[in-house]
Amino acid sequence: MKETVSSLLADSLRRYASAEAIAARGRHALTYADLGRQLEREHAFFREHGFGPHSRIGVAMPPGPEGLVAMLAAATSATCAPLDPDLEAGLLERLMKLMRLDCLIVAEAMASNAARAAQALGLPLLMLSWSARNPAGAHELRTDSRQRKSAPAQWPGPEDLAFLWHTSGTTGVPKIVPCEQWRICLDVRKRAAERRICSTDRCLITSTMSSAATARVGLLTNLAAGAAAIHAGDLKAESALAAIESLAPTYFFAAPALHSRLLELLERRSSRLQHRLRVIYSSFAEQSPQVRARLERLLGVPMVVAYGMTEVGGIAETPLPSDACPPESVGRPTTELAIADDAGNFLGRGEDGEVWVRGPGVIAAYESPPEANRDCFRNGWFRTGDCGHLDDRGFLHLTGRIKDAINRGGAKVSPAQVEFALASHPAVREAAVFARRHATLGEDVCAVVVFEAGRSASEAELRRFARHRLSAAKVPTRIVAAAAIPRNALGKLQRAQLAAFGEALLRQAWEPPLGSYEEQVARIYRQTLRIEDIGRNDQFFDRGGDSLRAVEVLEQVRETFGVALPLDALLDNPGVAEFARTIAESVKGTDVEAIR
């Protein structure tokens, strides 16, 4: 029998009436009985103001327990459309139009881009107010709108929509993702069973209100099992750590960026963290195996890496015990999955292709844009746009997004594979790879790295490290350090911004060559590349060099300096200054100052 969100929760509201349902730091918890009464009041409020089961209620709330309950109220009474209240106003207007919202719930005491966008579109605002003296999540709604008549006191049916989400848009135009009541209930039941969630569990939510995982994983999966949903009040790692200590969650899920920050905080502590965690989950983006191993060691509990999508729900998950799975894998499929080539032919184990999935958890179609349905659905399968392969044991390995592949002189390079190799260096916390225009190759491979606190490595060292793990075509020509990598609120890498970000880091003030060795190297580069403006920070491959011209450079070096250097010497040290240093050390031993 197909369920609705209301029927999904009915048993918990009855059986666990006195147990905690919603909890937050510094607040009394909202019990299941309290939650039931809150939902009944809001159902009556929506109907009084004309919002019925087919209405689309936007919820643009800041992180916190009130946003959780508001989303739950909207999903049980109508269709809930979660939005980030601080997105750019123009984008919010566009999303509200695409979602065809009937009204928008906003925090009464806070000005937000979402409220301004709704007003610009003439949408009724439902103002939500709360007091810290009341239980976490308890609130009141009011509206000044007089535009609607009352609606029948009718609850949504299984085929009605429960949620409307939008994709993050990190790789293109955001898509509108509808999810029926029955479909999300099926997904929730399946996840609760697979993860063995029960009434003694307490889940700490660290994601934005607009994330599908917040509703699916943090809210509904736990409430359906009689467990408690906890919110730290904001999305900071410091708040999450305090909540782990004070509110005793048994598990939490977070993006890799928050896991990395938690690791920093834990490694600075003088005493071991006291907690009740039994497992931690990593989702939203790829997780560094190094961060995973160190967190597991510090907390003494396993980390499960989960791979999913807004359109699908869960796709794959690493099993427990965690050492049963290859560290670079996202686990075994939890839904029907196949690997396909460009023509749609299914591939065998070990062969790279696009990840396709199908099953009842997959949406039937996007609401918009219409062309996305033509591109993403084929013969009953959903094309994820992710590349990867299944190994001999059935574990899924992701190698990146199809659109992200870099064409380096005809060789297709997966950024995710290069990032994994660089991030395995002990000094590197995370890495991000981007394409850079190249005069002869078309595109070149470059990377931004973030070092572990108190550690660093030279660009040449990182290239040498990468060459032992990657084929020559995949080794980044340039590797530059940064304090952080651009990510969105879910922790996903913002590849659309990464190239400009990386270019800005690479752009250095031009400096003339210093000393005879640098001047000779600059002359050789100028002659080989047929360009004039070569400075000491310029790199051979950046300025148009390739493997054929590299051979010419090495021959000129032999004639000029009387030393025969291997190709690796130029591959690892392509800059004028660093290659001059390499030559000088080969000619004169270890006297670094000899290049001056």
Buried (B, 14 or more C-beta within 10 A) or exposed (E): EEBBBBBBBBEBBEEBBEBBBBBBBEBBBBBBBBBBBBBBBBBEBBBBBBBBBBBBBBBBBBBBBBBBBBBBBBBBBBBBBBBBBBBEBEBBBBBBEBBEBBBBBBBBEEEBBBBBBBEEEEBBBBBBEBEEEBBBBBBBBEBEEEEBEEBEEEBBEBEBBBBBBBBBBBBEEBBBBBBBBBBBBBBBBBBBEEBEBEEEBBBBBBBBBBBBBBBBBBBBBBBBBBBBBBBBBEBBBEBBBBBBEEBBBBBBBBBBBBBBBBBEEBEEEEEEBEBBBBBBBBBBBBBBBBBBBBBBEBBEBBBBBBBBBBBBBBBBBBEBEBEEBBBBBBBBBBBBBBBBEEEBEEBEEEEBBBBBBBBEBBBEBBBBBEEBBEEBBEEEBBBBBBBBBBEEEEBBBBBBBBEBBBEBBEBBBBBBBBBBBBBBBEBBBBBBBBBBEBEEBEBBBBBBBBBBEEEEBBBBBBBBBBBEBBEEBBBBBBBBBBEEBBBBBBBBBBBEBBBEBBBEBBEEEEEEBBBEBBBBBBBBBBEBBEEEEBBBBBBBBBBBBBBEBBEBBBEBBEEBBEBEBEEEBBBBBBBBBBBBBBBBBBBEEEEEEBBE
